[in-house]
Amino acid sequence: MPVLNSTKTLHVVDPPTVTREGVGIFDYTDHFTVFHYGRMPDTIPGKGEAVCRMAVFNFTMLEEAGIRTHFRRFIAPNQIEFTLARLPDPATPPGAPVRGNYLLPLQVLFRNELPPGSSIHRRLAAGELTPAEIGLDTVPPVGEMLKRPLIEYATTREVVNRFITPQEAQQLAGLDDEQFQVLRDTTFKVNELLTGHASKVGLSHCDGKVECLMTGSQQLLVADSPGTPDESRLMLNGVHCGKQVLRDWYVRSGHEIPTGQLIADGVPRDRWPEPASLPSDFLPVMTDLYRSLSETWTGERHWDAPPLTAATRTVASVICR
């Protein structure tokens, strides 16, 4: 079951019911997504396996630290089996009690620093956000390292996800006060572990997100793929190690797809313009970047990729020129 807004393909092995969780398999593909457009026209060879191996490493690390996740097993080279929960019924009013297991229609975002590309800068400049709303005294400069992580909340089941208040997030997810605090505490712990590992291998873990499911026994499990370049912003010596590189190219080259405006104008999805393809010489550069990142992160050698320092230098000279 391909999901156009995702880089993963879902296969349902055992459907969940109200009384029990199911089993699914994620196939990590070589697709990438930017601008809420969905899957872009190109694929990056090797990306899916590189990201999958990072996800497996992270799930194992989180489980060993006592954080329960939906991960069940690795199916080499680019699949994981996981605990599958139901999607909330869209007709259920926010805050209404939900029986059985369900995927929280919510993402919890954490920010450790505010590098170029962070949505915080754009939202502050547009007046959509004030420093006080995110616990800051003044408008932060680009690249600022924060004294403590910022937490924000956003929807996940809308055409374009939107930021919401903590109160709205708790109501949307159908959590009581204790459960919502567990969600926050889990997010801080996940961030702490991922950021600590990033520092250990020489990377900056600028920001990321956590998604969770609720089991039928009312336990939160960390879901999705935390700490991978599809979910976290990882940098080495000021160079992005993920899709921000490609997003920046689309913007600088004038090929950005204005999805927000298209949606606001009511343009049907099938009438959106087709995205431009990447220059052919970008693809092997991005392959090396993802594989180098994966080998650096996991400590495993599968492709004999160049050192990450060399891969990011190439990115800076070829793609960021």
Backbone as a ProteinNet text record, in pm:
[ID]
protein_1_A
[PRIMARY]
MPVLNSTKTLHVVDPPTVTREGVGIFDYTDHFTVFHYGRMPDTIPGKGEAVCRMAVFNFTMLEEAGIRTHFRRFIAPNQIEFTLARLPDPATPPGAPVRGNYLLPLQVLFRNELPPGSSIHRRLAAGELTPAEIGLDTVPPVGEMLKRPLIEYATTREVVNRFITPQEAQQLAGLDDEQFQVLRDTTFKVNELLTGHASKVGLSHCDGKVECLMTGSQQLLVADSPGTPDESRLMLNGVHCGKQVLRDWYVRSGHEIPTGQLIADGVPRDRWPEPASLPSDFLPVMTDLYRSLSETWTGERHWDAPPLTAATRTVASVICR
[TERTIARY]
85.1	0	88.7	116.5	197.8	121.3	191.1	133.8	209.6	140.5	209.6	287.2	241.5	311	419.4	447.2	545.6	652.1	770.1	876.3	873.2	778.1	765.5	638.1	640.8	522.4	477.3	349.7	294.9	234.6	269.9	207.6	141.2	11.6	-61.1	-55.1	11	21.9	-96.9	-131.3	-242.1	-314.4	-433.9	-502.4	-533.4	-520.1	-557.2	-708.1	-752.7	-894.2	-909.9	-1031.5	-1054.5	-987.5	-982.2	-933.3	-785.2	-722	-579.1	-509.7	-377.1	-296	-270.5	-235.2	-202	-52.8	-16.6	123.8	135	233.1	258.2	404.4	432.6	570.8	588	690.9	728.6	839.7	819	922	979.1	1104.4	1168.7	1214.3	1152	1179.2	1289	1326.4	1426.8	1364.5	1236	1168.2	1208	1184.5	1195.4	1077.5	1044	932.3	978.6	927.5	951.6	827.4	810.6	704.7	562.8	544.4	411.7	354.1	440.1	391.2	361.2	436.5	432.5	558.8	556.1	675.1	715.8	841.2	894.7	929.8	956.3	970.6	1094.5	1199.1	1322.2	1327.7	1409.4	1443.9	1595.3	1637.7	1779.4	1823.8	1896.9	1934.1	2003	1956.2	2018.9	1965.1	1885.6	1836.4	1751.6	1661.3	1570.7	1643.2	1738.9	1813.5	1894.1	1956.4	2037.5	1951.7	1833.3	1745.1	1690.2	1655.2	1601.3	1701.9	1826.7	1927.7	1947.1	1935.5	1940	1819.6	1700.6	1580.3	1594.2	1645.2	1663.8	1761	1869.3	1967.8	1901.6	1821.9	1759.4	1654.3	1572.5	1473.5	1541.8	1649.1	1722.9	1778.9	1835	1890.8	1781.7	1666.6	1557.6	1505.5	1487.6	1438.6	1535.4	1665.1	1764.7	1763.9	1717.3	1707.7	1573.6	1489.9	1363.2	1246.6	1263.4	1154.3	1088.3	962	890.9	858.9	877.5	852.3	764.7	723.3	641.4	726.4	858.3	949.9	942.1	936.2	933.4	1058.4	1092	1212.6	1253.5	1379.9	1439.4	1430.8	1384.8	1381.9	1475.9	1599	1700.5	1657.3	1693.7	1779.8	1706.2	1574.5	1510.1	1367.4	1338.4	1205.1	1212.4	1107.2	1090.5	948.3	936.5	804.7	772.5	648	614.6	472.2	445.3	311.2	223.6	111	23.8	-102.2	-131	-250.7	-351.6	-473.6	-579	-562.3	-610.8	-619.3	-746.5	-740.1	-861	-970.4	-1093.4	-1207.4	-1217.7	-1209.1	-1214.7	-1344.5	-1448.1	-1575.7	-1577.4	-1475.1	-1470.6	-1434.8	-1514.2	-1483.1	-1351	-1271.6	-1147.4	-1173.4	-1089.4	-1103.2	-1197.7	-1272.7	-1364.9	-1286.5	-1331.6	-1261.3	-1252.6	-1137.7	-1116.8	-1093.4	-1171.1	-1154.3	-1045.1	-969.5	-870.4	-748.4	-673	-548.3	-575.1	-485.8	-497.5	-366.4	-342.2	-227.7	-264.6	-186.1	-215.5	-205.5	-307.7	-303.1	-223.4	-102.3	-26.3	122.2	201.3	346.4	397	493.9	556.1	694.4	715.1	841.4	931	1059.4	1156.6	1264.2	1313.9	1415.5	1528.3	1650.7	1769.3	1846.3	1837.1	1897.2	1814.8	1839.8	1756.5	1842.8	1881.2	1968.5	1892.5	1962	1891.8	1795	1677	1577.4	1475.4	1502.9	1406.1	1282	1164.2	1039.2	1017.9	1088.7	1075.3	1108	1215.5	1257.1	1148.7	1094	991.1	865.5	824.7	701.6	715.8	834	857.3	855.6	920.1	926.4	788.8	702.5	569.3	468.3	510.4	418.4	323.7	351.3	267.1	300.5	410.5	461.4	534.1	528.9	606.4	708.6	820.7	920	860.1	768.8	710	633.2	572.4	492.8	578.1	707.4	796.3	898.8	869.2	952.4	1080.4	1089.2	1208.7	1180	1284.8	1270	1277.4	1358.6	1378	1377.5	1374.1	1382.9	1522.2	1533.9	1665.5	1737	1867.9	1942.6	1947.9	1970	1984.3	2104.5	2083	2190.2	2203.5	2114	2128.9	2109.5	2199.5	2185.4	2098.8	1993.1	1898.7	1947.2	1913.3	1954	1883	1761.4	1685.9	1597.9	1564.8	1485.3	1347.3	1303.4	1167.3	1078.1	954.6	858	740.4	701.2	582.6	499.3	376	284.5	225.5	200.6	141.3	50.4	-45.8	-136.8	-64.6	-124.7	-65.7	-164.6	-292.8	-393.1	-460.7	-393.5	-449.4	-365.6	-422	-350.3	-215	-214.4	-91.3	-96.6	-1.9	-2.7	9.8	-53.6	-47.5	-7.5	57.4	99	-21.8	-26.7	-138	-83.8	-166.3	-125.1	-119.9	-50.4	-50.9	-191.4	-279.1	-414.9	-488	-471.9	-533.4	-475	-342.7	-276	-329.5	-343.4	-393.7	-535.8	-617.2	-755.2	-761.1	-681.3	-681	-639.4	-538.8	-486.7	-572.8	-670.4	-756.7	-686	-589.6	-510.1	-554	-547.9	-572.2	-442.6	-445.6	-330.1	-206.4	-225.7	-112	-53.1	-137.6	-89.4	-17.3	-70.6	-7.3	130.3	144	274.3	371	322.1	407.6	455.4	366.8	405.1	516.6	503.7	606.7	738.7	729.4	850	920.6	842	899.6	970.6	910.4	971.9	1105.8	1110.8	1237	1343.2	1302.6	1398.2	1449	1358.2	1399.6	1498.6	1466	1555.6	1691.3	1691.4	1817.1	1905.3	1845.4	1923.1	1975.4	1889.1	1931	2036.5	2017.6	2112.9	2247.1	2243	2367	2442.6	2369.4	2437.9	2492.6	2415.4	2463	2593.6	2600.2	2721.8	2839	2810.5	2915.2	2979.9	2899.4	2953.1	2985.2	2984.6	3028.1	2922.7	2795.1	2686.6	2609.8	2541.5	2447.1	2306.6	2232.2	2092.9	2007.5	1974.6	1912.5	1766.9	1692.2	1551.8	1500.3	1380.2	1320.5	1178.7	1122	984.1	962	858.4	817.8	670	636.3	497.1	476.2	355.7	329.2	195.6	182.4	53	15.6	-111.7	-163.8	-211	-161.2	-204.5	-340.7	-399.7	-526.3	-516.1	-393	-371.9	-328.3	-346	-320.2	-172.4	-85.5	57.4	99.5	182.1	234.3	354.7	356	471.4	521.1	651.6	710	699.7	650.5	627.8	711.9	678.9	746.6	894.9	985.2	1129.2	1211.7	1206.8	1276.4	1426.5	1483.7	1628.1	1684.2	1599	1646	1640.5	1710.1	1711.1	1576.6	1479.6	1344.7	1265.7	1309	1236.1	1315.3	1446.2	1532.6	1620.1	1661.1	1752.9	1892.2	1976.4	2112.4	2210.3	2314.2	2411.6	2553.6	2644.2	2786.5	2859.4	2923.8	3001.2	2919.7	2793.5	2709.2	2643.4	2662.3	2600.1	2490.6	2373.2	2262	2290.2	2246.2	2265.9	2129.9	2051.3	1918.9	1847.8	1713.9	1636.5	1637.4	1684.4	1694.7	1786.6	1885	1974.9	1893.5	1801.6	1720.9	1616.7	1558.9	1462.4	1528.9	1650.7	1723	1749.4	1781.8	1807.9	1682.4	1567.2	1443	1412.1	1436.8	1409.2	1504.4	1635.3	1734.3	1719.8	1679.1	1668.8	1535.9	1445.2	1315.5	1215.3	1240.8	1151.1	1065.4	1058.3	976.2	829.2	760.5	617.3	539.8	460.8	389.7	264.8	282.7	167.7	71.8	126.9	39.5	-56	-5.4	-88.8	-187.9	-143.3	-232.1	-351.2	-323.1	-430.8	-523.4	-463.8	-544.9	-633.9	-583.3	-659.5	-759.5	-758.5	-853.6	-820.6	-694.2	-655	-656.2	-730.5	-734.3	-594.9	-571.1	-438.5	-392.7	-485	-444.7	-412	-429.9	-394.1	-270.6	-207.2	-82.7	26.3	118.9	227.4	319.9	378	473.5	606.4	665.5	794.9	904.8	1003	1119.3	1201.2	1262.8	1352.6	1486.6	1554.2	1686.9	1787.2	1890.9	1999.4	2057.9	2090.1	2132.1	2256.7	2345	2466.2	2441	2318.6	2286.9	2262	2206.1	2160.7	2273.7	2385.9	2493.3	2551.8	2549.5	2597.3	2507.7	2375.9	2282.8	2289.2	2312	2330.9	2447.6	2559.9	2677.8	2647.7	2572	2541.8	2460	2353.9	2269.2	2345.6	2423.1	2497.5	2607.8	2676.2	2780.1	2720.2	2604.8	2537.8	2499.4	2442.4	2399.5	2517.9	2628.1	2744.6	2806.1	2806	2856.8	2768.8	2639.6	2544	2544	2543.8	2530	2663.2	2772.3	2901.9	2916.2	2822.5	2826.2	2867.3	2947.2	2991.8	2922.5	2841.1	2768.6	2799.8	2843.9	2859.2	2998.2	3083.1	3213.2	3194.4	3100.5	3072.1	3187.4	3200.3	3306.9	3282.7	3386.2	3364.9	3261.8	3188	3082.5	3138.2	3257.1	3317.4	3337.3	3379.5	3398.6	3264.1	3165.3	3033.8	2970.1	2983.4	2923.7	3000	3130	3206.4	3157	3130.7	3080.7	2942.3	2857.4	2724.6	2735.9	2824.7	2841	2890.4	2975.3	3034.3	2945.9	2867	2788.5	2644.2	2581	2437.4	2414.2	2496.2	2475.7	2548.2	2594.9	2669.1	2574.9
-119.3	0	124.3	181.2	301.9	421.4	505.5	629.4	743.7	824.9	923.6	1025.3	1053.8	1151.5	1088.7	962	891	830.4	811.4	742.1	592.4	548.9	407	350.9	221.8	151.2	54.5	57.1	-26.8	-153.8	-266.5	-394.8	-443.8	-468.3	-515.9	-668.7	-723.5	-867.7	-922	-852.5	-892.6	-764.8	-739.5	-612.8	-600.6	-481.4	-461.3	-462.8	-498.1	-492.2	-406.1	-388.6	-310	-375.4	-507.7	-579.8	-615.3	-602.7	-636.7	-560.2	-541.3	-478.3	-577.7	-522.9	-606.1	-606.6	-652	-658.1	-596.9	-510.3	-451.1	-460.3	-436.5	-430.3	-299	-226.4	-106.3	-141.2	-104.2	-114.9	25.9	46.5	176.7	190.9	283.2	298.6	402	416.5	515.6	650.6	667.6	794.7	900.4	1027.7	1136	1230.2	1304.3	1398.1	1534.5	1639.7	1776.2	1860.2	1970.2	2070.4	2015	1905.6	1844.9	1804.9	1791.2	1753.7	1604.5	1528.4	1383.5	1336.5	1216.1	1159.2	1239.3	1276.1	1352.4	1257.5	1310.6	1222.6	1132.9	1172.9	1093.8	1000.2	898.3	814.7	821.1	801.3	805.2	662.8	600.2	459.1	436.2	335.9	299.5	373	477.7	556.5	472.1	391.1	315.2	222.4	148.9	58	134.9	245	324.8	377.6	429	482.8	370.3	258.4	145.6	96.6	83.8	35	134.5	262.1	360.7	344.7	321.3	303.4	182.8	71.7	-49.3	-21.6	47.3	82.4	166.6	264	354.2	283.1	200.7	126.4	37.4	-27.4	-112.7	-31	85.6	172.7	220	258.4	305.4	192.7	75.4	-38.4	-72.2	-68.1	-99.3	4.5	125.3	231.3	229.1	130.2	117.3	187.3	237	303.1	201.6	178.2	79.8	138.5	57.7	101	-1.9	33.6	-59.8	-158.2	-148.5	-232.1	-377.6	-469.1	-612.4	-683.6	-662	-726.7	-661.1	-680.3	-630.1	-738.8	-701.3	-791.6	-732.5	-781.8	-724.3	-735.9	-636.5	-524	-394	-384.3	-253.2	-259.6	-356	-366.4	-387.2	-340.7	-376	-426.6	-520.7	-564.3	-488.3	-445.2	-361.4	-385.8	-344.3	-351.2	-245.8	-288.9	-201.6	-168.3	-39.9	5.5	60.5	76.9	132.2	282.5	332.8	477.2	525.7	639.3	690.6	716.8	691.9	722.7	874.4	929.3	1076.1	1136.6	1054.1	1105.7	1118.2	1061.6	1069.1	1211.1	1274.8	1412.5	1416.5	1522.9	1535.9	1527.6	1450.2	1439	1329.9	1271	1164.2	1038.3	960.6	837	743.8	680.3	588.6	450	353.7	216.7	147.4	60.5	-20.2	57.8	-1.1	58.5	160.3	259.4	355.4	432.5	478.5	563.3	706.2	770.6	908.7	996.6	1076.5	1162.6	1289.7	1269.3	1379.5	1351.1	1454.5	1442.7	1544.7	1501.5	1588.7	1624.5	1752.4	1797.8	1853.2	1820.8	1876.6	1949.3	2056.3	2138.4	2167	2134.3	2158.4	2281.2	2312	2432.5	2472.4	2592.9	2648	2681.9	2579.3	2600.7	2660.3	2696.1	2738.4	2629	2666.8	2569.1	2537.7	2572.4	2547.4	2633.3	2572.7	2646.2	2756.3	2748.9	2852.4	2989.4	2998.4	3127.7	3184.2	3100.1	3146.7	3191.1	3113.7	3144.4	3270.2	3291.7	3414.7	3536	3522.6	3634.2	3669.3	3567.4	3589.9	3633	3638.5	3675.2	3563.4	3440.2	3325.8	3272.7	3322.4	3270.7	3383.7	3384.6	3481.2	3406.5	3470.4	3402.6	3350	3426.6	3385.1	3254.4	3231.4	3110.1	2984.2	2997.1	2880.8	2892.2	2980.1	2988.1	3066.2	3155	3235.8	3381.5	3454.5	3595.2	3686.1	3645.4	3727.9	3639.8	3704.1	3630.2	3568.7	3438.5	3374.3	3391.6	3407.1	3412.3	3274.9	3273.1	3146.4	3070.2	2942.3	2858.4	2856.8	2925.4	2931.7	2795.7	2763.3	2644.9	2682.9	2609.1	2642.4	2589.8	2663.8	2623	2495.1	2477.7	2356.3	2327.6	2201.8	2168.4	2234.3	2277	2326.1	2210.8	2210.3	2109	2177.8	2125.8	2173.3	2053.2	2081.9	1975.7	2009.1	1904.9	1925.9	1808.6	1835	1731.2	1640.4	1524	1431.5	1380.9	1404.7	1344.4	1447.3	1559.3	1663.4	1676.6	1742.2	1756.4	1823	1929.4	1994	2001.2	1937.3	1936.5	2079.2	2104.4	2239.2	2229.7	2334.7	2341.3	2372.7	2309.3	2329.5	2347.6	2398.7	2423	2291.7	2289.8	2168.4	2123.9	2219.1	2184.1	2117.3	2173.3	2113	1975.3	1960.9	1832.9	1724.6	1758	1660	1617.7	1714.7	1683.2	1599.5	1637.6	1565.5	1420.5	1398.5	1263.3	1180.9	1244.8	1172.4	1121.8	1199.2	1156.9	1229.5	1158.7	1226.8	1296.3	1367.4	1446.1	1358.2	1244.1	1155.8	1100.7	1059	1005.1	1111.9	1232.9	1341.4	1373.5	1366.2	1388.3	1277	1153.8	1042.2	1066.6	1117.2	1148	1251.8	1357.2	1460.7	1404.1	1329.8	1274.2	1178.4	1099.1	1005.5	1081.7	1190.3	1271.3	1327.7	1382.1	1435.2	1325.5	1206.9	1097	1049.6	1037.2	998.8	1100.6	1228.6	1333.9	1325	1303.7	1295.2	1181.8	1065.8	950.7	973.3	1022.7	1045.5	1154.7	1262.1	1373	1328.7	1248.9	1198	1109.7	1024.4	937.5	1019.6	1118.3	1204.6	1271.7	1325	1391	1292.6	1169.6	1068	1039.9	1048.1	1019.8	1147.7	1262.9	1388.3	1467.2	1436.6	1504.2	1597.3	1694.4	1778	1725.8	1699.3	1656.7	1779.6	1854.3	1985.7	1977.4	1889.9	1874.9	1741.7	1709.2	1582.9	1573.7	1453.8	1437.3	1296	1283.9	1155.6	1135.5	1015.6	975.6	849.5	831.8	719.7	653.9	530.7	464	424.7	408.9	364.1	220	131.1	-7.8	-23.4	-140.6	-168.2	-168.9	-193.2	-190.7	-53.3	48.6	188.3	215.4	158.4	186.4	257.4	361.3	433	359.9	343.5	288.4	391.7	413	502.8	435.7	509.5	455.5	530.7	509.2	571.1	536	631.4	602.7	715.8	735.9	850.6	846.1	965.3	976.8	944.9	918.5	897.2	1030.6	1041.9	1171.1	1210.3	1119.1	1156.8	1219.7	1198.9	1247.8	1347.1	1347.7	1437	1518.8	1636.6	1721.6	1698.8	1630.6	1598	1677.9	1733.4	1815.3	1778.2	1796.3	1778.4	1902.1	1973	2092.7	2191.5	2210.1	2308.3	2261.7	2134.2	2081.1	1983	1999.1	1909.2	1769.2	1668.2	1528.5	1463.2	1520.4	1466.3	1548.5	1543.5	1601.5	1753.3	1819.2	1964.7	2008.6	1926	1955.4	1970	1876.4	1877.9	1988.7	2010.2	2119.8	2253.3	2272.1	2397.2	2412.5	2303.3	2313.3	2357.3	2298.9	2336.2	2484.1	2534.2	2675	2765.2	2736.5	2823.1	2822.1	2707.3	2696.6	2748.2	2788.1	2838.7	2731	2605.6	2494.1	2451	2533.5	2498.1	2487.9	2387.2	2371.2	2441.9	2545.3	2622.1	2549.1	2433.9	2351.5	2424.8	2503.7	2576.3	2668.5	2740.7	2832.9	2757.1	2645.2	2564.9	2513.7	2469.3	2419.9	2534.2	2649.1	2765	2811.8	2798.5	2840.7	2734.1	2618.7	2513.6	2441.6	2442.1	2373.5	2222.7	2144.6	1999.6	1939	1833.2	1769.5	1725.5	1678.1	1629.7	1743	1869.1	1982.9	2056.2	2002.2	2061.5	2043.5	2137.5	2122.6	2007.1	1947	1837.8	1895.8	1839.4	1890.6	1865.2	1952.7	1932.7	1814.4	1743.5	1634.4	1692.5	1620	1661.9	1643	1725.6	1699.4	1560.3	1488.9	1349	1332.9	1434.2	1418.4	1434.9	1476.9	1489.1	1353.4	1260.1	1134.7	1052.9	1030.6	955.5	1028.3	1161.1	1238.9	1213.5	1212.6	1187.4	1042.4	950.2	809.9	797.9	859.1	855.4	920.5	1030.6	1099.6	1010.6	950.2	865.3	742.6	681.7	563.1	599.6	710	754.1	785.9	854.1	886.7	759.2	663	538.9	463.5	455.8	384	457	588.6	666.3	647.4	649.9	641.7	503.2	399.1	262.9	195.9	247.1	181.9	55.8	31.5	-87.7	-47.5	-131.5	-104.6	-201.2	-145.8	-228.8	-192.6	-69.7	-24.5	32.6	39	104.3	246.8	315.2	453.9	543.9	661.5	753.1	802.4	851.2	910.5	1022.4	1041.8	1142.1	1281.9	1309	1440.1	1461.9	1356.9	1368.1	1380.2	1303.6	1308	1445.3	1507.4	1639.7	1746.5	1729.2	1824.7	1819.4	1700.1	1685.5	1747.9	1724.8	1786	1938.1	1993	2138.9	2193.6	2116.1	2166.4	2139.8	2031.8	1994.5	2043.1	2020.9	2050.3	2187.6	2227.1	2356.3	2470.5	2450	2556	2668.3
0	0	0	-118.3	-120.6	-65.8	8.8	60.9	-3.2	-83	-165.4	-83	39.3	121.7	207.5	188.6	269.2	179.3	235.5	163.2	192.2	275.1	307.8	245.1	214.9	165.8	274.5	305.6	411.9	355	416	386.2	514.9	510.7	627.9	630.2	731.6	747.5	825.9	933	1019.6	1062.1	1011.7	1042.6	1192	1247	1387.5	1403.4	1522	1555.2	1679.9	1724.6	1845.8	1965.6	1967.2	2085.4	2080.9	1964.6	1959.3	1847.4	1866.8	1764.5	1649.8	1535.7	1421	1393.6	1275.2	1233.1	1093.8	1076.2	945.9	908.9	783.3	734.6	659.7	695.8	622.1	525	399.7	297	278.1	318.2	303.3	158.6	86.5	-56.2	-80.3	-205.7	-244.8	-279.2	-252.9	-279.4	-176.7	-211.6	-114.8	-135.1	-29.5	-35.5	15.9	-45.8	1.3	-27.7	47	24.7	42.1	113.8	128.1	-7.3	-107.2	-240.1	-246.8	-172.5	-187.4	-255.1	-305.8	-368.3	-492.1	-494.3	-606.3	-720.6	-841.4	-958.4	-955.9	-884.9	-884.5	-764.8	-776.7	-661.5	-643.5	-518.4	-484.3	-455.6	-546.2	-527.2	-392.8	-321.2	-194	-73	-93.4	20	114.3	60.3	144.6	240.6	191.2	278.6	381.5	339.7	433.2	548.2	516.1	619.1	706.5	646.1	721.7	825.2	787.1	881.7	997.1	969.7	1077.9	1170.5	1112.1	1193.4	1285.3	1233	1313.5	1428.2	1397.9	1501.7	1610.8	1570.7	1668.1	1752.3	1689.9	1767.6	1871.5	1831.5	1924.7	2039.8	2009.6	2112.4	2209	2155.9	2240.9	2330	2272.1	2351	2464.3	2435.3	2537.9	2649.8	2618.8	2719.9	2793	2764	2834	2769.3	2646.2	2574.4	2482	2502.2	2421.3	2283.5	2179.7	2042.5	1971.6	1850.9	1772.2	1693.5	1701	1623	1668.7	1571.2	1601.1	1549.6	1423.2	1369.4	1238.9	1204.7	1080.4	974.4	856.5	742.1	637.9	634.5	545.9	399.4	316.4	352.9	386	356.7	369.1	422.3	511	567	718	787.2	927.9	948.3	1040.9	1084.9	1212.7	1227.9	1342.9	1388.9	1511.1	1567.1	1500.5	1447.9	1369.3	1449.1	1460.1	1529.9	1429.8	1476.3	1391	1373.8	1262.8	1244.8	1313.2	1381	1445.9	1343.8	1382.3	1297.5	1285.1	1163.1	1148.7	1199.6	1216.2	1265.8	1417.7	1485.3	1630.4	1673.2	1756.7	1799.6	1876.2	1859.2	1935.8	2085.1	2153.6	2298.4	2342.7	2248.3	2286	2320.9	2417	2452.9	2331.9	2314.9	2204	2260.9	2216	2263.2	2183.6	2253.6	2185.4	2143.7	2052.4	2005.6	1896.2	1885.3	1776.2	1761.4	1639.9	1611.6	1645.5	1730.2	1765.9	1641.3	1610	1490	1517.3	1566.2	1623.6	1611	1584.9	1593.8	1694.7	1773.2	1872.2	1819.7	1794.5	1737.1	1846.8	1839.8	1933.3	1854.9	1912.8	1846.8	1946	1905	1987.4	1941	1814.3	1756.6	1636.1	1584.3	1478.1	1356.1	1279.3	1163.9	1046.3	938.2	817.1	772.9	731.4	689.4	796.3	922.3	1028.5	1005.1	1018.5	995.9	1099.2	1211.3	1314.4	1256.5	1179.1	1122.6	1031.2	943.9	850.8	926	1024.5	1097.2	1182	1240.3	1315.6	1222.4	1106.8	1012	957.4	942.9	887	992.4	1117.3	1223.8	1264.4	1220.4	1256.1	1394.9	1451.4	1576.9	1648.2	1779.1	1856.3	1940.2	1975.1	2059.4	2188.8	2249.7	2377.2	2364.9	2248.1	2229.4	2230.2	2206.1	2209	2321.7	2417.5	2536.7	2521.4	2420.6	2399.1	2433.3	2466.8	2501.9	2379.6	2281.2	2162.2	2038.2	1922.1	1795.5	1786	1772	1771.7	1638.4	1639.3	1514	1449.1	1318.3	1246	1300.9	1329.2	1379.6	1530.6	1601.8	1747.5	1812.4	1905.2	1988.4	2108	2131.1	2236.6	2372	2477.5	2612	2654.9	2607.5	2635	2513.2	2489.2	2371	2374.5	2258	2241	2197.1	2244.3	2204.3	2135.5	2020	1950.2	1906.8	1866.5	1826.3	1689.4	1610.8	1479.6	1445.1	1358.3	1311.7	1212.4	1186.1	1089	986	1006.1	918.9	829.2	803.8	719	592.3	491.6	364.4	387.8	464.8	509.2	661.2	726.6	872.7	926.3	1040	1097.7	1244.7	1290	1429.4	1516.6	1633.3	1725.5	1866.6	1955	2092.9	2170.3	2284.8	2367.3	2405.4	2435.7	2473.1	2356.6	2236.7	2118.4	2091.1	2111.8	2087.8	2180.3	2307.9	2403.8	2368.8	2330.6	2294.6	2167.5	2066.9	1940.4	1959	2046.6	2068.1	2162.9	2229.2	2320.3	2443.9	2496.2	2610.9	2737.3	2849	2975.4	3019	3130	3172.4	3194.1	3257.1	3284.2	3155.9	3064	2936	2854.3	2857.8	2782.3	2840.5	2972	3033.9	2996.8	2988.7	2945.2	2802.2	2716.7	2579	2575.7	2654.4	2660.4	2714.5	2824.4	2884.7	2788.5	2717.2	2619.2	2507.8	2462.9	2357.1	2402.2	2523.2	2574.7	2585	2628.2	2642.3	2506.9	2409.4	2273.9	2218.7	2234.3	2187.6	2255.7	2385.9	2460.1	2407.9	2383.1	2335.6	2194	2106.4	1968.1	1959.3	2035.1	2032.4	2089.5	2194.6	2252.5	2155.6	2083.3	1986.4	1870.2	1824	1715.7	1755.2	1875.5	1922.8	1926.4	1965.5	1976.1	1839.8	1731.8	1598.3	1521.9	1590	1529.5	1456.5	1479.3	1409.7	1502.4	1444.4	1517.2	1490.2	1596.4	1583.8	1612.6	1507.5	1524.4	1569	1507.2	1543.3	1492.8	1533.7	1491.9	1543	1534.4	1579.7	1629.1	1710.3	1765	1734.1	1687.4	1672.5	1754.7	1807.8	1897.5	1864.4	1910.6	1907.5	2049.7	2071.4	2199.9	2183.4	2268.2	2261.3	2329.5	2311.4	2376.3	2527.2	2580.5	2725.2	2773.6	2687	2722.7	2751.2	2668.4	2675.5	2547.9	2563	2446.7	2389.6	2257.5	2187.5	2088.1	2083.2	1983.6	1847.1	1748.2	1614.7	1511.5	1384.7	1270.6	1270.7	1246.3	1233.1	1293.4	1424.5	1485	1461.8	1442.6	1430	1293.3	1195.4	1058.3	983.6	870.5	800.2	739.9	737.1	694.6	808.5	933.2	1049	1133.1	1121.9	1200	1107.1	1157.6	1082.4	1140.2	1061.6	1102.7	1017.6	1080.7	1008.4	1049.4	955.4	981.6	931	1022.6	986.5	903.1	942.6	875.6	748.1	710.1	588.1	627.9	569	597.4	543.3	617.8	577.2	553.7	465.4	438.7	333.7	336.6	227.8	226	334.6	330.1	217.1	184.5	71.7	-56.4	-78.6	-200.8	-195.7	-78.8	-63.6	-98.9	-49.1	-76.8	-226.4	-294.8	-438.5	-513.2	-477.7	-545.1	-524.6	-403.7	-375.6	-453.9	-446.6	-512.8	-664.4	-718.9	-864.7	-918.3	-827.9	-871.7	-906.3	-862.4	-893.9	-776.1	-672	-556.2	-597.3	-543.1	-568.7	-456.5	-487.5	-382.5	-335.6	-270.5	-234.1	-140.5	-46.8	45.3	-29	-127.6	-204.1	-291.9	-349.6	-433.5	-352.5	-230.8	-145.1	-105.3	-68.4	-29.9	-144.5	-268.2	-385.5	-431.6	-365.7	-401.7	-530.8	-571	-694.3	-669.8	-747.6	-727.9	-739.4	-663.2	-659.5	-798.4	-881.7	-1013.9	-1110.8	-1066	-1151.5	-1100.2	-999.4	-952.2	-1057.7	-1067.3	-1165	-1128.4	-1229.1	-1205.6	-1158.3	-1054.3	-1007.9	-1110.9	-1110.7	-1196.4	-1145.7	-1236.8	-1198.8	-1155.9	-1070.7	-1027.8	-1140.5	-1147.8	-1242	-1215.9	-1321.2	-1307.5	-1220.1	-1217.8	-1138.1	-987.9	-949.8	-807.7	-742.8	-819.7	-760.7	-698.3	-766.7	-701.2	-580.8	-584.2	-469.3	-348.7	-369.9	-261	-213.8	-306.1	-265.9	-170.3	-206.7	-118.1	16.7	15.2	139.6	233.3	181.7	266.6	315.5	228.8	271.1	370.4	347.6	440.7	577.1	576	700.5	775.4	704.5	767.6	827.7	755.2	806.6	926.1	920.1	1033.9	1156.2	1136.2	1247.4	1313.4	1231.2	1284.1	1315.8	1257.2	1274.7	1192	1100.8	1014.9	873.9	811	673.8	578.9	490.1	393.9	249.4	224.9	86.5	58.6	159.4	142.9	91.4	152	114.2	156.4	93.7	134.2	276.4	344.7	477.6	468.4	575.6	572.9	550	598.9	573.9	424.1	353.1	207.8	137	182.2	118.6	133.7	251	270.2	192.8	178.4	94.6	-49.7	-98.9	-235.4	-247.6	-145.9	-146.6	-154.9	-74.3	-70.9	-204.5	-271.8	-396.8	-518.8	-515.3	-632.8	-622.4	-509	-495.1	-435.6	-341.4	-273.5	-341.1	-463.1	-531.7	-573.5
[MASK]
+++++++++++++++++++++++++++++++++++++++++++++++++++++++++++++++++++++++++++++++++++++++++++++++++++++++++++++++++++++++++++++++++++++++++++++++++++++++++++++++++++++++++++++++++++++++++++++++++++++++++++++++++++++++++++++++++++++++++++++++++++++++++++++++++++++++++++++++++++++++++++++++++++++++++++++++++++++++++++++++++

